Amino acid sequence: VGFTAGSVKKRIANAEDESSYLYAPVKLIEQFHVINLNAESLETAIHHALANYQLDVEIKATNVRTIVPREWVVVDLDKIKEVINHIVTRLQSEQ
């Protein structure tokens, strides 16, 4: 679960070289285009809502750094969609 203001394709292009992607290739499964909402705030709310599903792992990188990923969750896509729809509906009703 992540956010970019630009192209998703460009954002994940060098995934194998970035700790954010656990130095592994990634595949785009789903994307949501957000209009009239703060995308960064939405991403934060999604991460909080999915905190119980957060990947619990520490990875030793080649540079001896320990990576503790915070943007990765282990949950069904339907649950992620449900959470996103709930949060977007709530945020839109607050406007």
BAGU-273787 format. One line per field, with one value per residue (C-alpha): residue in three letters; residue number from 1; z, x negated, y. Coordinates in steps of 0.02 Angstrom, whole numbers. Layout:
! BAGU-273787
residuo: (ala ...)
num: (NUM ...)
up: (Z ...)
east: (X ...)
north: (Y ...)
! end
This chain:
! BAGU-273787
residuo: (val gly phe thr ala gly ser val lys lys arg ile ala asn ala glu asp glu ser ser tyr leu tyr ala pro val lys leu ile glu gln phe his val ile asn leu asn ala glu ser leu glu thr ala ile his his ala leu ala asn tyr gln leu asp val glu ile lys ala thr asn val arg thr ile val pro arg glu trp val val val asp leu asp lys ile lys glu val ile asn his ile val thr arg leu gln ser glu gln)
num: (1 2 3 4 5 6 7 8 9 10 11 12 13 14 15 16 17 18 19 20 21 22 23 24 25 26 27 28 29 30 31 32 33 34 35 36 37 38 39 40 41 42 43 44 45 46 47 48 49 50 51 52 53 54 55 56 57 58 59 60 61 62 63 64 65 66 67 68 69 70 71 72 73 74 75 76 77 78 79 80 81 82 83 84 85 86 87 88 89 90 91 92 93 94 95)
up: (0 -57 -129 -272 -350 -514 -621 -528 -667 -639 -449 -454 -600 -489 -353 -350 -299 -162 19 11 -102 -2 -148 -245 -402 -373 -473 -478 -419 -400 -404 -349 -420 -284 -323 -196 -51 20 -45 88 227 145 137 321 368 265 352 522 475 413 557 620 450 438 381 535 471 486 334 336 182 92 168 343 372 451 357 450 315 365 198 172 232 225 189 51 -83 -43 136 71 -47 95 206 67 23 206 233 71 111 287 223 88 214 321 180)
east: (0 -82 -60 -136 -89 -167 -163 -151 -252 -395 -381 -406 -530 -683 -600 -739 -863 -757 -732 -552 -517 -624 -746 -623 -520 -342 -184 -45 113 233 227 347 350 396 478 515 436 263 181 45 174 275 121 86 266 257 96 174 330 223 98 153 106 -66 -206 -310 -486 -660 -773 -962 -1010 -1175 -1238 -1210 -1060 -907 -746 -580 -449 -295 -203 -180 -26 28 214 339 361 548 509 395 533 659 545 509 694 740 606 643 830 794 674 794 935 825 797)
north: (0 159 332 428 593 537 382 216 135 258 240 51 47 22 -80 -210 -73 8 -39 24 -124 -246 -254 -361 -341 -283 -303 -174 -261 -116 72 207 382 507 673 811 715 730 571 569 583 446 334 365 324 163 111 142 43 -103 -99 -270 -344 -262 -377 -420 -446 -373 -386 -368 -271 -295 -132 -208 -96 -175 -140 -147 -121 -20 -10 -196 -290 -471 -463 -501 -369 -365 -310 -171 -111 -116 -11 115 133 158 290 383 385 452 586 642 659 771 896)
! end
